[in-house]
Amino acid sequence: NFFENLFISNIIKEQFYKGVRKNLFFYKENHGLEIDLIIDSPLKSKLFEIKANMTPSLHHIENLLKFEKLTNNKSETYLITPQKEEREIKDVKFKYYLNYSV
């Protein structure tokens, strides 16, 4: 989707300008579990759900929580939205897409 591509392309551009290169992945399985973006890091991976929804909810973070449980790995987790109000629920940071920086 357009919003996902916009956010991911901003991450790639920012890495280029800062001279930083981190591995970017996504995860999708046959049973519907999907993570829009994974930034792999030796210290701690970052997981992103990217939604072009002005009213983010708990429903939008379900895959992040399922993936963490499945992998038995504590990661930094983010829900990226166009909503400027930022908050944190169940250790998932709801972030305005222009406020995230690598």
C-alpha positions as CSV (number, residue, x, y, z in Angstrom):
1,N,0.0,0.0,0.0
2,F,1.0,3.6,-0.6
3,F,1.5,4.6,3.0
4,E,3.6,1.5,3.8
5,N,5.8,2.3,0.8
6,L,6.1,6.0,1.8
7,F,7.3,5.1,5.3
8,I,9.7,2.4,4.2
9,S,11.2,4.6,1.5
10,N,11.7,7.3,4.1
11,I,13.6,4.8,6.3
12,I,15.8,3.8,3.3
13,K,16.6,7.4,2.4
14,E,17.4,8.3,6.0
15,Q,19.8,5.3,6.3
16,F,21.5,6.4,3.1
17,Y,21.9,10.1,4.2
18,K,23.2,9.0,7.6
19,G,25.6,6.4,6.1
20,V,23.8,3.6,8.1
21,R,22.9,0.3,6.6
22,K,20.5,-2.0,8.6
23,N,18.8,-5.0,7.1
24,L,15.2,-4.5,6.3
25,F,12.7,-7.4,6.0
26,F,9.1,-8.2,6.1
27,Y,7.4,-11.4,7.4
28,K,4.3,-13.1,6.0
29,E,3.0,-16.6,6.5
30,N,0.2,-18.6,5.1
31,H,-2.0,-18.2,8.2
32,G,-2.3,-14.4,8.0
33,L,0.5,-13.4,10.4
34,E,2.3,-10.5,8.8
35,I,4.8,-7.9,9.9
36,D,5.1,-4.9,7.6
37,L,8.7,-4.1,8.4
38,I,11.5,-5.6,10.5
39,I,14.7,-3.7,11.0
40,D,17.3,-6.3,12.1
41,S,19.9,-5.3,14.6
42,P,22.4,-7.3,16.6
43,L,21.2,-5.6,19.8
44,K,17.4,-5.6,19.3
45,S,15.2,-5.9,16.3
46,K,12.4,-3.4,15.6
47,L,9.0,-4.6,14.4
48,F,6.6,-2.3,12.5
49,E,2.9,-2.4,11.7
50,I,2.2,0.4,9.3
51,K,-1.4,1.6,9.0
52,A,-2.9,4.5,7.1
53,N,-5.6,4.7,9.7
54,M,-6.4,7.9,11.6
55,T,-7.9,5.8,14.5
56,P,-5.4,3.1,15.4
57,S,-6.7,0.5,17.8
58,L,-5.6,-2.7,19.7
59,H,-6.7,-4.7,16.6
60,H,-3.8,-3.1,14.7
61,I,-1.1,-4.4,17.0
62,E,-2.3,-8.1,17.3
63,N,0.3,-9.3,14.7
64,L,3.2,-7.6,16.5
65,L,2.2,-9.3,19.8
66,K,1.7,-12.7,18.1
67,F,5.1,-12.5,16.3
68,E,6.9,-11.6,19.5
69,K,5.2,-14.6,21.3
70,L,6.0,-16.9,18.3
71,T,9.7,-16.0,18.1
72,N,10.1,-15.8,21.9
73,N,12.0,-12.6,21.3
74,K,11.4,-9.2,22.9
75,S,11.7,-6.5,20.2
76,E,11.0,-2.8,20.0
77,T,7.5,-2.7,18.5
78,Y,5.8,0.2,16.6
79,L,2.5,1.0,15.1
80,I,3.2,3.7,12.5
81,T,0.2,5.9,11.6
82,P,-0.7,9.4,10.2
83,Q,-2.2,10.1,13.6
84,K,-0.1,12.7,15.4
85,E,-1.2,11.6,18.9
86,E,1.5,9.3,20.2
87,R,1.0,6.7,23.0
88,E,2.1,3.3,24.1
89,I,-0.1,0.2,24.7
90,K,1.2,-3.2,25.7
91,D,4.8,-2.1,25.0
92,V,3.9,-1.1,21.4
93,K,4.7,2.5,20.6
94,F,2.0,4.3,18.5
95,K,4.2,6.7,16.4
96,Y,3.4,9.5,14.0
97,Y,5.1,8.4,10.8
98,L,7.2,11.6,10.4
99,N,8.5,11.3,14.0
100,Y,10.3,8.0,13.6
101,S,14.0,8.2,13.0
102,V,16.5,5.3,12.6
